[in-house]
Amino acid sequence: MLLAKRYNFDPVKVTRSVMAICNIDDERLLKTAIYIKDYNVKVFDAFHAAHCSGTIISSDSVFDRLGIRRVKLEGEEPDT
C-alpha cells in the first residue's frame, strides 16, 4: 500500500492483484485500499480503520469521515 500511494498506483487494483497472486481473501485489505483511494486517508490510518471493527480510540478526526465511531482522547473543554 505504501508503494501504491508513493507511486500513484491504484491501491484497489494493486491489492486485488496481490490478493489473487497470494490466494488471500481478506475484506479488510480491500477496505483499506478503498479508504486510501476514495477518502484520501493515509496508509496507516486506513489499516487501523479497516481493522478496528467500527470503533477506535484516537485523537485523529480522519476516522469521523469514515463513519467509524471514535472514542476521543481529547479532553472536554471546560465551560467558561
Stockholm file with secondary structure:
# STOCKHOLM 1.0

chainA/1-80         MLLAKRYNFDPVKVTRSVMAICNIDDERLLKTAIYIKDYNVKVFDAFHAAHCSGTIISSDSVFDRLGIRRVKLEGEEPDT
#=GR chainA/1-80 SS CHHHHHTTCCHHHHHHHHHHHHTCCCHHHHHHHHHHHHHCCCHHHHHHHHHSTTEEEESCTHHHHTTCEEEECSCCCCCC
#=GC SS_cons        CHHHHHTTCCHHHHHHHHHHHHTCCCHHHHHHHHHHHHHCCCHHHHHHHHHSTTEEEESCTHHHHTTCEEEECSCCCCCC
//
